[in-house]
Amino acid sequence: MKLPRHPIFRLCTPRLACVLACIILASCTSPPEATQSSGAVDAGMEVVSAPAEEQDGVPWTWILWFLCGVVILMMLVDRGRPGDTSRDTQAKRWFHANLKVIIALLSIWAFVSFGCGILFAPWLNQFHLPGTGYKLGFWFAQQGSIYVFVLLIFTYVIVMNRLDRRYGVEED
Amino acid sequence: MDVQTWTWIFVSGTFALYLGIAWWSRAQTTGDFYVAGKHVSPLANGMATAADWMSAASFIGMAGIIAFMGVDGSVYLMGWTGGYVLLALLLAPYLRKFGKYTVPEFVADRYYSQTARTVAIICAVFISFTYVAGQMRGVGIVFSRFLEVDITLGVIIGMGIVFTYAVLGGMKGITYTQVAQYCVLIFAYMVPAIFLSMMIAGNPLPQVGLGGANEAGIWVLERLDGLQHELGFSSYTDYHGSMVNIVCITAALMLGTAGLPHVIIRFYTVRKVRDARISAGWALLFIAILYTTAPAIAVFARTNLLEKVPNQAYVDVRQNEEWFTTWEDTGLIAWRDHDNDGRIDYTSGKAFKGKPTFPTDEPLRGDHGERLVVNEDVTGDNELYIDRDIMVLANPEIAGLPPWVIALVAAGGLAAALSTAAGLLLVVSSAVSHDLLKGIIAPEISERKELTAARIAAAVAVVGAGILGIYPPDYVAAVVAFAFGLAASSFFPVIVMGIFSKRFNREGAIAGMVCGLVFTTAYIVWFKFISPDTNTADNWLFGISPEGIGSIGMLINFAIGLTVSYMTPPPPKEVQELVEYIRIPGGSETKD
């Protein structure tokens, strides 16, 4: 049977299904919210809060919301995919490839800092960085995320220099 | 030789170096003055950006804040480094391709509007002035603590130095002095850290030492968590604040970092787009050296403090720990004996309300020789007040390091404060001479006159900053959150959309900027100035503190901007071509 050509049916892609599944699953699981102490971050350890013990489950909710965001961004970027017939094709294709690189790297950026460094940190804290006294969540928050940031920028530089050459937009 | 002699040697030596560089790199043209002729190598630009970025707050304050906040202090570590990823991927290459001189100029050209330019000028000047006041104050404090010079005289000396190289050399002079200042400050930060790491964890790398074990074979972090627990503090390695708030503060700091004009303009100074990308990488690498060391210093300092002070008799501490006496005399440490047992009880909670104020007439000292404080009492067992800012400065003394290391820290603090102040002053001066004067008031002004105007504006800005440093308004600490909130909610969305959307137009940009600004400003002003008593989690919007509200402001800016843009006509053809032009590298390289 031939599907009707209404634009709404063109939206029915595997990625949209993925987004919907993420949203549904994420709303079903409850977030592993850490102890909601009334103290400002400013007050820090000066405020004695209840010990955070009850939150050792895998933080699925956050992971699902995160996946959902990444897929939506990918869909947005692909809306502007250049066709073969467009003018300045090389430059346009270069820019589209550039956007994909940016989204991939920023997903890692958000996953490591907001994810491992903050939202998953209570869960990760039950592990240690092998051979050291670092609890894993603490390490991501105060050391690991910063190392990853540096690596991300240098990766971007290398990938972009190659893209520049491949699409013929490099500088003298 | 004593600390003071060493300090004089280091401080005058580094100042002579800065002045020498300033003379060697005088600015000849407006291009030199605003963007160092676009001839800076990526590595040098990386160092200059790092020095520009790391202020007195990063150098002196950050480790102390982390020592007192534990893992919650990570918002600053991640927030102030993560922004560079956004900067490198979303802003730096395209703004370099654009190739003009200032941030307001980009806003004006992309949004074909003088109104947008005016809003941008106001934001840039306000953000920079907020920030610079704190730097000048930092210079004054270092002078008064280490050289026993009056704070006012210290600020004036600092002004003189910045004046010479900012007014003479503009961006060119600032860039090369910042390279020197980066070397001074990172050396000064690392030397005591390496000493401490050797002493506590037996490993010269603080980043490794923090994860290492002490002489007794116990992990350094585990030992600290144990001490915290014993004394009644909560764990150092677990978060305490609400997660939503921590995420929002981190995001606001990251977005603010990427939107601060004095950081953005550094990427205008390199030769080509490719150099802009790599220099962001170098900048973050150089910043990361300090930012991964700071948490180690925080833990070492806190461990030292908790081992040496609590539950000791006050008289013994006074006798054995010279630093304790010195800092008590400067009013940054205070002790009030609640239970009259002569011991220092240090646990969570406040010793008394607010910062210590001392009595004006006798008795000035208590039964054990401690300085009395007249602050209002609070209930609780804690008896000790320690100012967070002294952790980095007092650390070498607490650990008993040699005098030249202590002197080095003073020179490093000055380098950090001066380099940031210079970068900020240049933003103020170019916003006035280039954007206000040439862009709006007198477009046909000659290059020579514009250069003179830029120098005069820089001179006036230096004096203004100095006055703010000598007579600091009470709200300086509170307004730093402001600077980041404003940068995040005004510049960041408008610049990013200006590059990545051809549909985003003048109406959208102005509406977005104004709404984001008004929302953020109103929220911060309400909780910080109008009704500070209600500044608690229960009253916050979605539980987000004023420090983190910039990220909501940014979302509002995006949402309003997009809505208004799609309801109004698209930008004219020239502007769409400009967007196409800045997206693709190539064609804007500096020719020799």
Interface residues (C-beta under 8 A of the other chain):
Chain A: E33 A34 T35 Q36 S37 S38 G39 A40 V41 D42 G44 M45 E46 V47 V48 S49 P51 A52 D88 A91 W94 F95 L99 I102 L105 L106 W109 S113 F114 G117 I118 L119 A121 P122 N125 L129 T132 G133 Y134 K135 G137 F138 W139 A141 Q142 Q143 S145 I146 Y147 F149 V150 L152 I153 F154 Y156 V157 M160 N161 D164 V169 E170 E171 D172
Chain B: I66 F68 M69 G70 V71 D72 G73 S74 V75 L77 M78 T81 G82 Y84 V85 L86 A88 L89 L90 P93 Q207 V208 L210 G211 G212 A213 W219 V220 L221 E222 Q228 G232 F233 S234 S235 Y236 T237 D238 Y239 H240 G241 S242 M243 N245 I246 V247 I249 T250 A251 M254 K272 V273 R274 R277 I278 A280 G281 L284 L285 A288 Y291 T292 P295 S348 G349 K350 F500 N535 T536 A537 D538 S545 E547 E580 R583 I584 P585 G586 G587 E589
